[in-house]
């Protein structure tokens, strides 16, 4: 599941294996090995991947599907507005 999640996220960001590798500071072979389920990323790399893709490590590992939103620098009013939008979108499903 982890290998597929990495591949899916990479593709959703329109990145090649080489581009992802460059952005997180590993070789293309590392990304290829993760995606082909030959090798598991280290804990440090899991954290780096989760931060890069803005998902939780649980989500990356397939334990829980949750996406995070970085609200750093936003006011409480702006954060409340974002929460309202998310709630409205969830209600419309």
Biopython code that builds the backbone (N, CA, C, O; Angstrom):
import numpy as np
from Bio.PDB.StructureBuilder import StructureBuilder

atoms = [
    (1, "UNK", "N", (0.817, -1.191, 0.000)),
    (1, "UNK", "CA", (0.000, 0.000, 0.000)),
    (1, "UNK", "C", (0.864, 1.259, 0.000)),
    (1, "UNK", "O", (0.563, 2.204, -0.730)),
    (2, "UNK", "N", (1.929, 1.295, 0.799)),
    (2, "UNK", "CA", (2.806, 2.461, 0.854)),
    (2, "UNK", "C", (3.370, 2.769, -0.529)),
    (2, "UNK", "O", (3.388, 3.923, -0.955)),
    (3, "UNK", "N", (3.827, 1.738, -1.223)),
    (3, "UNK", "CA", (4.409, 1.952, -2.548)),
    (3, "UNK", "C", (3.411, 2.592, -3.502)),
    (3, "UNK", "O", (3.765, 3.491, -4.264)),
    (4, "UNK", "N", (2.166, 2.132, -3.463)),
    (4, "UNK", "CA", (1.134, 2.692, -4.338)),
    (4, "UNK", "C", (0.783, 4.119, -3.939)),
    (4, "UNK", "O", (0.539, 4.965, -4.799)),
    (5, "UNK", "N", (0.758, 4.387, -2.637)),
    (5, "UNK", "CA", (0.448, 5.735, -2.163)),
    (5, "UNK", "C", (1.517, 6.736, -2.601)),
    (5, "UNK", "O", (1.195, 7.850, -3.014)),
    (6, "UNK", "N", (2.773, 6.343, -2.512)),
    (6, "UNK", "CA", (3.853, 7.224, -2.964)),
    (6, "UNK", "C", (3.702, 7.506, -4.460)),
    (6, "UNK", "O", (3.803, 8.652, -4.898)),
    (7, "UNK", "N", (3.462, 6.460, -5.230)),
    (7, "UNK", "CA", (3.331, 6.606, -6.681)),
    (7, "UNK", "C", (2.127, 7.484, -7.037)),
    (7, "UNK", "O", (2.225, 8.361, -7.895)),
    (8, "UNK", "N", (1.008, 7.247, -6.381)),
    (8, "UNK", "CA", (-0.205, 8.025, -6.644)),
    (8, "UNK", "C", (0.001, 9.498, -6.299)),
    (8, "UNK", "O", (-0.373, 10.379, -7.073)),
    (9, "UNK", "N", (0.594, 9.760, -5.139)),
    (9, "UNK", "CA", (0.851, 11.142, -4.740)),
    (9, "UNK", "C", (1.825, 11.823, -5.696)),
    (9, "UNK", "O", (1.620, 12.971, -6.091)),
    (10, "UNK", "N", (2.885, 11.109, -6.062)),
    (10, "UNK", "CA", (3.867, 11.688, -6.992)),
    (10, "UNK", "C", (3.186, 12.082, -8.291)),
    (10, "UNK", "O", (3.408, 13.178, -8.806)),
    (11, "UNK", "N", (2.358, 11.194, -8.823)),
    (11, "UNK", "CA", (1.674, 11.475, -10.080)),
    (11, "UNK", "C", (0.668, 12.607, -9.930)),
    (11, "UNK", "O", (0.484, 13.404, -10.850)),
    (12, "UNK", "N", (0.012, 12.681, -8.767)),
    (12, "UNK", "CA", (-0.969, 13.756, -8.559)),
    (12, "UNK", "C", (-0.288, 15.123, -8.510)),
    (12, "UNK", "O", (-0.923, 16.147, -8.761)),
    (13, "UNK", "N", (1.003, 15.135, -8.186)),
    (13, "UNK", "CA", (1.792, 16.373, -8.186)),
    (13, "UNK", "C", (2.466, 16.585, -9.542)),
    (13, "UNK", "O", (3.247, 17.520, -9.720)),
    (14, "UNK", "N", (2.151, 15.699, -10.499)),
    (14, "UNK", "CA", (2.727, 15.765, -11.853)),
    (14, "UNK", "C", (4.246, 15.756, -11.825)),
    (14, "UNK", "O", (4.895, 16.526, -12.533)),
    (15, "UNK", "N", (4.807, 14.879, -11.003)),
    (15, "UNK", "CA", (6.256, 14.770, -10.886)),
    (15, "UNK", "C", (6.733, 13.432, -11.432)),
    (15, "UNK", "O", (6.061, 12.411, -11.280)),
    (16, "UNK", "N", (7.883, 13.447, -12.061)),
    (16, "UNK", "CA", (8.545, 12.200, -12.435)),
    (16, "UNK", "C", (9.276, 11.679, -11.201)),
    (16, "UNK", "O", (9.399, 12.387, -10.202)),
    (17, "UNK", "N", (9.751, 10.458, -11.271)),
    (17, "UNK", "CA", (10.544, 9.915, -10.160)),
    (17, "UNK", "C", (11.791, 10.764, -9.940)),
    (17, "UNK", "O", (12.184, 11.005, -8.799)),
    (18, "UNK", "N", (12.404, 11.210, -11.010)),
    (18, "UNK", "CA", (13.613, 12.037, -10.909)),
    (18, "UNK", "C", (13.297, 13.361, -10.217)),
    (18, "UNK", "O", (14.054, 13.807, -9.356)),
    (19, "UNK", "N", (12.186, 13.985, -10.588)),
    (19, "UNK", "CA", (11.809, 15.271, -9.992)),
    (19, "UNK", "C", (11.519, 15.132, -8.500)),
    (19, "UNK", "O", (11.954, 15.959, -7.698)),
    (20, "UNK", "N", (10.779, 14.079, -8.131)),
    (20, "UNK", "CA", (10.508, 13.857, -6.709)),
    (20, "UNK", "C", (11.806, 13.613, -5.957)),
    (20, "UNK", "O", (12.023, 14.174, -4.883)),
    (21, "UNK", "N", (12.660, 12.783, -6.516)),
    (21, "UNK", "CA", (13.944, 12.484, -5.884)),
    (21, "UNK", "C", (14.738, 13.766, -5.636)),
    (21, "UNK", "O", (15.299, 13.952, -4.556)),
    (22, "UNK", "N", (14.784, 14.634, -6.618)),
    (22, "UNK", "CA", (15.507, 15.906, -6.481)),
    (22, "UNK", "C", (14.909, 16.769, -5.372)),
    (22, "UNK", "O", (15.641, 17.389, -4.601)),
    (23, "UNK", "N", (13.595, 16.805, -5.296)),
    (23, "UNK", "CA", (12.921, 17.671, -4.329)),
    (23, "UNK", "C", (13.105, 17.208, -2.888)),
    (23, "UNK", "O", (13.112, 18.027, -1.969)),
    (24, "UNK", "N", (13.257, 15.885, -2.684)),
    (24, "UNK", "CA", (13.395, 15.385, -1.308)),
    (24, "UNK", "C", (14.816, 14.931, -0.983)),
    (24, "UNK", "O", (15.079, 14.461, 0.124)),
    (25, "UNK", "N", (15.724, 15.068, -1.933)),
    (25, "UNK", "CA", (17.129, 14.808, -1.678)),
    (25, "UNK", "C", (17.553, 13.355, -1.653)),
    (25, "UNK", "O", (18.404, 12.958, -0.858)),
    (26, "UNK", "N", (16.945, 12.554, -2.541)),
    (26, "UNK", "CA", (17.353, 11.149, -2.675)),
    (26, "UNK", "C", (17.613, 10.865, -4.150)),
    (26, "UNK", "O", (17.416, 11.730, -5.003)),
    (27, "UNK", "N", (18.053, 9.657, -4.437)),
    (27, "UNK", "CA", (18.283, 9.285, -5.833)),
    (27, "UNK", "C", (16.979, 8.813, -6.474)),
    (27, "UNK", "O", (16.032, 8.430, -5.786)),
    (28, "UNK", "N", (16.955, 8.849, -7.791)),
    (28, "UNK", "CA", (15.806, 8.334, -8.540)),
    (28, "UNK", "C", (15.601, 6.855, -8.215)),
    (28, "UNK", "O", (14.472, 6.368, -8.167)),
    (29, "UNK", "N", (16.709, 6.153, -7.995)),
    (29, "UNK", "CA", (16.639, 4.725, -7.677)),
    (29, "UNK", "C", (15.893, 4.487, -6.371)),
    (29, "UNK", "O", (15.165, 3.502, -6.249)),
    (30, "UNK", "N", (16.065, 5.380, -5.384)),
    (30, "UNK", "CA", (15.323, 5.263, -4.119)),
    (30, "UNK", "C", (13.828, 5.319, -4.374)),
    (30, "UNK", "O", (13.075, 4.466, -3.904)),
    (31, "UNK", "N", (13.403, 6.334, -5.126)),
    (31, "UNK", "CA", (11.977, 6.493, -5.418)),
    (31, "UNK", "C", (11.470, 5.274, -6.179)),
    (31, "UNK", "O", (10.399, 4.753, -5.869)),
    (32, "UNK", "N", (12.221, 4.821, -7.160)),
    (32, "UNK", "CA", (11.841, 3.638, -7.931)),
    (32, "UNK", "C", (11.700, 2.418, -7.029)),
    (32, "UNK", "O", (10.733, 1.665, -7.142)),
    (33, "UNK", "N", (12.659, 2.227, -6.142)),
    (33, "UNK", "CA", (12.596, 1.081, -5.222)),
    (33, "UNK", "C", (11.398, 1.160, -4.293)),
    (33, "UNK", "O", (10.763, 0.143, -4.014)),
    (34, "UNK", "N", (11.076, 2.363, -3.806)),
    (34, "UNK", "CA", (9.893, 2.513, -2.942)),
    (34, "UNK", "C", (8.632, 2.158, -3.714)),
    (34, "UNK", "O", (7.787, 1.406, -3.229)),
    (35, "UNK", "N", (8.512, 2.705, -4.923)),
    (35, "UNK", "CA", (7.308, 2.495, -5.717)),
    (35, "UNK", "C", (7.163, 1.052, -6.194)),
    (35, "UNK", "O", (6.045, 0.575, -6.387)),
    (36, "UNK", "N", (8.265, 0.364, -6.381)),
    (36, "UNK", "CA", (8.218, -1.037, -6.809)),
    (36, "UNK", "C", (8.182, -2.001, -5.626)),
    (36, "UNK", "O", (8.234, -3.218, -5.802)),
    (37, "UNK", "N", (8.093, -1.441, -4.419)),
    (37, "UNK", "CA", (7.998, -2.224, -3.184)),
    (37, "UNK", "C", (9.219, -3.112, -2.963)),
    (37, "UNK", "O", (9.114, -4.197, -2.391)),
    (38, "UNK", "N", (10.386, -2.638, -3.425)),
    (38, "UNK", "CA", (11.629, -3.362, -3.212)),
    (38, "UNK", "C", (12.265, -3.001, -1.873)),
    (38, "UNK", "O", (12.894, -3.834, -1.220)),
    (39, "UNK", "N", (12.088, -1.735, -1.477)),
    (39, "UNK", "CA", (12.692, -1.205, -0.259)),
    (39, "UNK", "C", (11.677, -0.259, 0.373)),
    (39, "UNK", "O", (10.934, 0.430, -0.326)),
    (40, "UNK", "N", (11.656, -0.235, 1.705)),
    (40, "UNK", "CA", (10.796, 0.709, 2.413)),
    (40, "UNK", "C", (11.587, 1.967, 2.751)),
    (40, "UNK", "O", (12.770, 1.886, 3.081)),
    (41, "UNK", "N", (10.944, 3.125, 2.670)),
    (41, "UNK", "CA", (11.636, 4.353, 3.074)),
    (41, "UNK", "C", (11.909, 4.330, 4.576)),
    (41, "UNK", "O", (11.160, 3.722, 5.341)),
    (42, "UNK", "N", (12.977, 4.990, 4.990)),
    (42, "UNK", "CA", (13.274, 5.115, 6.420)),
    (42, "UNK", "C", (12.210, 5.984, 7.080)),
    (42, "UNK", "O", (11.431, 6.650, 6.399)),
    (43, "UNK", "N", (12.183, 5.971, 8.388)),
    (43, "UNK", "CA", (11.235, 6.810, 9.125)),
    (43, "UNK", "C", (11.455, 8.274, 8.769)),
    (43, "UNK", "O", (10.493, 9.013, 8.565)),
    (44, "UNK", "N", (12.701, 8.694, 8.693)),
    (44, "UNK", "CA", (12.999, 10.078, 8.309)),
    (44, "UNK", "C", (12.432, 10.411, 6.933)),
    (44, "UNK", "O", (11.901, 11.501, 6.723)),
    (45, "UNK", "N", (12.545, 9.472, 6.001)),
    (45, "UNK", "CA", (12.021, 9.696, 4.657)),
    (45, "UNK", "C", (10.496, 9.693, 4.646)),
    (45, "UNK", "O", (9.884, 10.441, 3.884)),
    (46, "UNK", "N", (9.875, 8.860, 5.481)),
    (46, "UNK", "CA", (8.411, 8.876, 5.581)),
    (46, "UNK", "C", (7.927, 10.252, 6.035)),
    (46, "UNK", "O", (6.953, 10.790, 5.508)),
    (47, "UNK", "N", (8.620, 10.801, 7.012)),
    (47, "UNK", "CA", (8.262, 12.123, 7.516)),
    (47, "UNK", "C", (8.468, 13.171, 6.423)),
    (47, "UNK", "O", (7.623, 14.044, 6.223)),
    (48, "UNK", "N", (9.585, 13.079, 5.728)),
    (48, "UNK", "CA", (9.885, 14.038, 4.654)),
    (48, "UNK", "C", (8.832, 13.938, 3.547)),
    (48, "UNK", "O", (8.362, 14.955, 3.037)),
    (49, "UNK", "N", (8.466, 12.708, 3.180)),
    (49, "UNK", "CA", (7.448, 12.501, 2.147)),
    (49, "UNK", "C", (6.098, 13.050, 2.599)),
    (49, "UNK", "O", (5.397, 13.692, 1.817)),
    (50, "UNK", "N", (5.731, 12.803, 3.847)),
    (50, "UNK", "CA", (4.429, 13.277, 4.336)),
    (50, "UNK", "C", (4.383, 14.798, 4.348)),
    (50, "UNK", "O", (3.358, 15.390, 4.009)),
    (51, "UNK", "N", (5.477, 15.431, 4.733)),
    (51, "UNK", "CA", (5.521, 16.896, 4.721)),
    (51, "UNK", "C", (5.487, 17.425, 3.289)),
    (51, "UNK", "O", (4.785, 18.394, 2.998)),
    (52, "UNK", "N", (6.238, 16.795, 2.406)),
    (52, "UNK", "CA", (6.274, 17.245, 1.021)),
    (52, "UNK", "C", (4.892, 17.153, 0.381)),
    (52, "UNK", "O", (4.453, 18.088, -0.289)),
    (53, "UNK", "N", (4.202, 16.025, 0.585)),
    (53, "UNK", "CA", (2.894, 15.811, -0.031)),
    (53, "UNK", "C", (1.743, 16.393, 0.799)),
    (53, "UNK", "O", (0.586, 16.359, 0.380)),
    (54, "UNK", "N", (2.076, 16.928, 1.983)),
    (54, "UNK", "CA", (1.070, 17.529, 2.861)),
    (54, "UNK", "C", (-0.007, 16.521, 3.270)),
    (54, "UNK", "O", (-1.201, 16.818, 3.237)),
    (55, "UNK", "N", (0.445, 15.320, 3.658)),
    (55, "UNK", "CA", (-0.442, 14.285, 4.176)),
    (55, "UNK", "C", (0.160, 13.770, 5.476)),
    (55, "UNK", "O", (1.337, 13.996, 5.756)),
    (56, "UNK", "N", (-0.646, 13.085, 6.262)),
    (56, "UNK", "CA", (-0.121, 12.496, 7.489)),
    (56, "UNK", "C", (0.671, 11.235, 7.156)),
    (56, "UNK", "O", (0.499, 10.640, 6.093)),
    (57, "UNK", "N", (1.532, 10.845, 8.073)),
    (57, "UNK", "CA", (2.257, 9.587, 7.865)),
    (57, "UNK", "C", (1.273, 8.418, 7.888)),
    (57, "UNK", "O", (1.464, 7.439, 7.166)),
    (58, "UNK", "N", (0.233, 8.506, 8.702)),
    (58, "UNK", "CA", (-0.796, 7.454, 8.717)),
    (58, "UNK", "C", (-1.431, 7.301, 7.340)),
    (58, "UNK", "O", (-1.640, 6.187, 6.860)),
    (59, "UNK", "N", (-1.731, 8.419, 6.721)),
    (59, "UNK", "CA", (-2.324, 8.384, 5.385)),
    (59, "UNK", "C", (-1.348, 7.783, 4.376)),
    (59, "UNK", "O", (-1.729, 6.956, 3.548)),
    (60, "UNK", "N", (-0.113, 8.199, 4.453)),
    (60, "UNK", "CA", (0.913, 7.683, 3.552)),
    (60, "UNK", "C", (1.060, 6.171, 3.698)),
    (60, "UNK", "O", (1.249, 5.454, 2.715)),
    (61, "UNK", "N", (0.970, 5.702, 4.933)),
    (61, "UNK", "CA", (1.090, 4.268, 5.204)),
    (61, "UNK", "C", (-0.204, 3.505, 4.937)),
    (61, "UNK", "O", (-0.238, 2.279, 5.042)),
    (62, "UNK", "N", (-1.266, 4.230, 4.592)),
    (62, "UNK", "CA", (-2.544, 3.576, 4.306)),
    (62, "UNK", "C", (-3.350, 3.251, 5.544)),
    (62, "UNK", "O", (-4.281, 2.449, 5.486)),
    (63, "UNK", "N", (-3.005, 3.862, 6.660)),
    (63, "UNK", "CA", (-3.711, 3.589, 7.912)),
    (63, "UNK", "C", (-4.916, 4.501, 8.092)),
    (63, "UNK", "O", (-5.920, 4.107, 8.686)),
    (64, "UNK", "N", (-4.810, 5.700, 7.586)),
    (64, "UNK", "CA", (-5.881, 6.678, 7.747)),
    (64, "UNK", "C", (-5.773, 7.679, 6.611)),
    (64, "UNK", "O", (-4.699, 8.218, 6.345)),
    (65, "UNK", "N", (-6.887, 7.922, 5.948)),
    (65, "UNK", "CA", (-6.870, 8.867, 4.829)),
    (65, "UNK", "C", (-7.259, 10.246, 5.327)),
    (65, "UNK", "O", (-8.428, 10.532, 5.582)),
    (66, "UNK", "N", (-6.258, 11.083, 5.459)),
    (66, "UNK", "CA", (-6.479, 12.436, 5.934)),
    (66, "UNK", "C", (-5.448, 13.338, 5.283)),
    (66, "UNK", "O", (-4.263, 13.011, 5.225)),
    (67, "UNK", "N", (-5.908, 14.453, 4.804)),
    (67, "UNK", "CA", (-5.024, 15.454, 4.225)),
    (67, "UNK", "C", (-4.988, 16.646, 5.163)),
    (67, "UNK", "O", (-6.006, 17.021, 5.744)),
    (68, "UNK", "N", (-3.830, 17.230, 5.305)),
    (68, "UNK", "CA", (-3.701, 18.393, 6.174)),
    (68, "UNK", "C", (-3.622, 19.659, 5.327)),
    (68, "UNK", "O", (-3.245, 19.625, 4.156)),
    (69, "UNK", "N", (-3.982, 20.757, 5.943)),
    (69, "UNK", "CA", (-3.903, 22.060, 5.299)),
    (69, "UNK", "C", (-3.056, 22.951, 6.184)),
    (69, "UNK", "O", (-3.343, 23.113, 7.370)),
    (70, "UNK", "N", (-2.019, 23.525, 5.613)),
    (70, "UNK", "CA", (-1.142, 24.410, 6.370)),
    (70, "UNK", "C", (-1.786, 25.787, 6.450)),
    (70, "UNK", "O", (-1.964, 26.459, 5.434)),
    (71, "UNK", "N", (-2.130, 26.201, 7.659)),
    (71, "UNK", "CA", (-2.784, 27.497, 7.861)),
    (71, "UNK", "C", (-1.851, 28.492, 8.546)),
    (71, "UNK", "O", (-2.294, 29.507, 9.083)),
    (72, "UNK", "N", (-0.573, 28.191, 8.519)),
    (72, "UNK", "CA", (0.417, 29.083, 9.127)),
    (72, "UNK", "C", (0.285, 30.486, 8.545)),
    (72, "UNK", "O", (0.234, 30.669, 7.329)),
    (73, "UNK", "N", (0.233, 31.454, 9.424)),
    (73, "UNK", "CA", (0.167, 32.842, 8.996)),
    (73, "UNK", "C", (-1.235, 33.369, 8.744)),
    (73, "UNK", "O", (-1.412, 34.556, 8.471)),
    (74, "UNK", "N", (-2.237, 32.492, 8.834)),
    (74, "UNK", "CA", (-3.606, 32.940, 8.628)),
    (74, "UNK", "C", (-4.213, 33.383, 9.954)),
    (74, "UNK", "O", (-3.834, 32.896, 11.019)),
    (75, "UNK", "N", (-5.144, 34.297, 9.874)),
    (75, "UNK", "CA", (-5.827, 34.772, 11.077)),
    (75, "UNK", "C", (-6.861, 33.733, 11.521)),
    (75, "UNK", "O", (-7.218, 32.831, 10.762)),
    (76, "UNK", "N", (-7.327, 33.873, 12.741)),
    (76, "UNK", "CA", (-8.368, 32.971, 13.245)),
    (76, "UNK", "C", (-9.621, 33.070, 12.378)),
    (76, "UNK", "O", (-10.297, 32.069, 12.140)),
    (77, "UNK", "N", (-9.925, 34.266, 11.914)),
    (77, "UNK", "CA", (-11.095, 34.471, 11.060)),
    (77, "UNK", "C", (-10.920, 33.725, 9.731)),
    (77, "UNK", "O", (-11.860, 33.103, 9.239)),
    (78, "UNK", "N", (-9.726, 33.790, 9.159)),
    (78, "UNK", "CA", (-9.455, 33.091, 7.897)),
    (78, "UNK", "C", (-9.510, 31.579, 8.083)),
    (78, "UNK", "O", (-10.028, 30.864, 7.225)),
    (79, "UNK", "N", (-8.983, 31.093, 9.194)),
    (79, "UNK", "CA", (-9.025, 29.659, 9.489)),
    (79, "UNK", "C", (-10.466, 29.200, 9.663)),
    (79, "UNK", "O", (-10.844, 28.138, 9.169)),
    (80, "UNK", "N", (-11.269, 29.993, 10.362)),
    (80, "UNK", "CA", (-12.682, 29.661, 10.542)),
    (80, "UNK", "C", (-13.390, 29.595, 9.192)),
    (80, "UNK", "O", (-14.246, 28.737, 8.980)),
    (81, "UNK", "N", (-13.037, 30.490, 8.288)),
    (81, "UNK", "CA", (-13.633, 30.499, 6.955)),
    (81, "UNK", "C", (-13.265, 29.221, 6.189)),
    (81, "UNK", "O", (-14.114, 28.619, 5.531)),
    (82, "UNK", "N", (-12.023, 28.825, 6.280)),
    (82, "UNK", "CA", (-11.582, 27.595, 5.616)),
    (82, "UNK", "C", (-12.317, 26.391, 6.194)),
    (82, "UNK", "O", (-12.743, 25.511, 5.447)),
    (83, "UNK", "N", (-12.469, 26.342, 7.516)),
    (83, "UNK", "CA", (-13.204, 25.239, 8.149)),
    (83, "UNK", "C", (-14.649, 25.194, 7.666)),
    (83, "UNK", "O", (-15.201, 24.114, 7.456)),
    (84, "UNK", "N", (-15.254, 26.346, 7.493)),
    (84, "UNK", "CA", (-16.626, 26.418, 6.998)),
    (84, "UNK", "C", (-16.719, 25.883, 5.571)),
    (84, "UNK", "O", (-17.644, 25.141, 5.242)),
    (85, "UNK", "N", (-15.770, 26.257, 4.736)),
    (85, "UNK", "CA", (-15.749, 25.762, 3.350)),
    (85, "UNK", "C", (-15.612, 24.244, 3.339)),
    (85, "UNK", "O", (-16.317, 23.563, 2.594)),
    (86, "UNK", "N", (-14.715, 23.713, 4.157)),
    (86, "UNK", "CA", (-14.518, 22.259, 4.218)),
    (86, "UNK", "C", (-15.796, 21.583, 4.684)),
    (86, "UNK", "O", (-16.198, 20.559, 4.131)),
    (87, "UNK", "N", (-16.432, 22.147, 5.693)),
    (87, "UNK", "CA", (-17.687, 21.588, 6.200)),
    (87, "UNK", "C", (-18.762, 21.599, 5.122)),
    (87, "UNK", "O", (-19.478, 20.612, 4.952)),
    (88, "UNK", "N", (-18.881, 22.704, 4.395)),
    (88, "UNK", "CA", (-19.871, 22.795, 3.315)),
    (88, "UNK", "C", (-19.600, 21.748, 2.233)),
    (88, "UNK", "O", (-20.529, 21.109, 1.738)),
    (89, "UNK", "N", (-18.346, 21.577, 1.874)),
    (89, "UNK", "CA", (-18.003, 20.585, 0.852)),
    (89, "UNK", "C", (-18.309, 19.166, 1.331)),
    (89, "UNK", "O", (-18.779, 18.337, 0.552)),
    (90, "UNK", "N", (-18.047, 18.886, 2.602)),
    (90, "UNK", "CA", (-18.316, 17.560, 3.155)),
    (90, "UNK", "C", (-19.812, 17.274, 3.203)),
    (90, "UNK", "O", (-20.233, 16.139, 2.981)),
    (91, "UNK", "N", (-20.620, 18.298, 3.490)),
    (91, "UNK", "CA", (-22.073, 18.140, 3.563)),
    (91, "UNK", "C", (-22.696, 17.881, 2.205)),
    (91, "UNK", "O", (-23.773, 17.292, 2.116)),
    (92, "UNK", "N", (-22.033, 18.311, 1.157)),
    (92, "UNK", "CA", (-22.583, 18.165, -0.201)),
    (92, "UNK", "C", (-22.279, 16.813, -0.853)),
    (92, "UNK", "O", (-22.615, 16.599, -2.018)),
    (93, "UNK", "N", (-21.665, 15.929, -0.131)),
    (93, "UNK", "CA", (-21.329, 14.607, -0.709)),
    (93, "UNK", "C", (-22.499, 13.694, -0.713)),
    (93, "UNK", "O", (-22.390, 12.553, -1.162)),
]
sb = StructureBuilder()
sb.init_structure("model")
sb.init_model(0)
sb.init_chain("A")
sb.init_seg("    ")
for serial, (resi, resn, name, xyz) in enumerate(atoms, 1):
    if name == "N":
        sb.init_residue(resn, " ", resi, " ")
    sb.init_atom(name, np.array(xyz, "f"), 0.0, 1.0, " ", f" {name:<3s}", serial, name[0])
structure = sb.get_structure()
